[in-house]
């Protein structure tokens, strides 16, 4: 039975940036479809999100990312803003259909040149680029051939990886292969609430297996092309607890844990799919070919952990496949974000400790953590106290885990700019920077000013009071 961590209780600490070590990376994360806009400019082909937002009725207020933050045109000023905010590490993704409009074959050099400009602008300002290869925006042309349910995607994805790394690998040294594969396969190919809007167990299991194979193959390709690259991949990882200590709730929690937290990381580590705790995963065997089990495994240089909350799980007799349900935060009388996610800082500590138990994980980087709250722009100021406290309290828990021996070496806030948040449209604002989507004006929020000050390089402290100049 999986052990679900219960301690410690939340514990505030006084700390400053230096307590994490001088090599700790502080950054922000974004994704192409969520900020770029320029959806049909300069040879870009449509992605599944371009199509889904046009045809689906599942996006809040029919929002779409056609313009979003217009980062496509504003990238130079936005990266300068990163520089002004003392942010030295910037994680962003490459739009597959911007550099390969049909997903395979012809390369769009205008797209290549755009990302060259983004990368070069980062380096010009001493900002390290961290590139995610796939952040959910599959070319629509490939979806019409079956997308992630078609085993041919292993070849298509390999071609995309080779193209990207060949053009950018001389300057980009940090790569993430996939972003949260459990989410884009589950929401996009089982529940149908994200692009491409497919449903059904067979679609889901096929997509899972092919994404897991691509995850490992992408890592191999990057290392073959640039052996000194630092390669990882990212996982959504929620801290789970049973709603009660009843055996049924504990068993249900183990199933949900296998589905949400373990389904992709354990094959990557050579452990296979967690079928013992989630029997339905045995049906993946129908999509496996001889040799696949070994192809699922690859030794990543780091694992990207993306944690926001904890979930309570209860047995649910009539829920298909898992016989479990997650009890929503607004039903539990707890503090919540606009996403109806519980504010529970120890969740990131528990997730770090759990991941650290895997002997195959060499290094962990928090590649996403943040919160959406209601922001009010008053006299060009946003006093987002709740977000600032959220960041302080979660970072406290990262340091606690590090002090207990977890090799966590970086922390990236989600996100830099308010952006398009998938099915929720533009309503939840996660950014350190407020975006007026009509004028495209940027305003640094109080949380952004706090983070900027916290991560700022400081001269050597001369006394104890100066050493603790950032007190929480």
ABEGO torsion letter per residue (X at the ends): XBBBBAOBBBBBBBBBAAAAEAABBBBBBBBAAAAAEGAABGGBBBBAAAAAAAABAABBGGBBAAAEAGAAAAAAAAAAAAAAAGBABBBBBBBAAAABAAGBEBBBAAAAAAAAAAAAAAAAAGBBBBBBABBGBBBAAAAAAGEAABAAAAAAAAAAAAAAAAAAAAABABBBABBGAAAAAAAAAAAGABOAGBBEAAAAAAAAAAAAAAAAAAAAAAAAABAABBBBBBBBBBBBBBABABAAAAAAAAAAAAAAAAAAAAAAAGAEBBAAABAAAAAAAAABBBGAAAAABBBBABBBBBBABBBBBBBBAABBGAGBBBBBAAAAGBBBBAAGBBBBAAAAAAAAAAAAABAABABBBBABBEBBBBBBBBGGBBBBAAAAAAAAAAAAAAAAAAAAGBBBABBBBOBABBBBBEAAEAABBABABBBBAAAGBBBBBAAAAAAAAAABBBBBBABAAAAAABBX
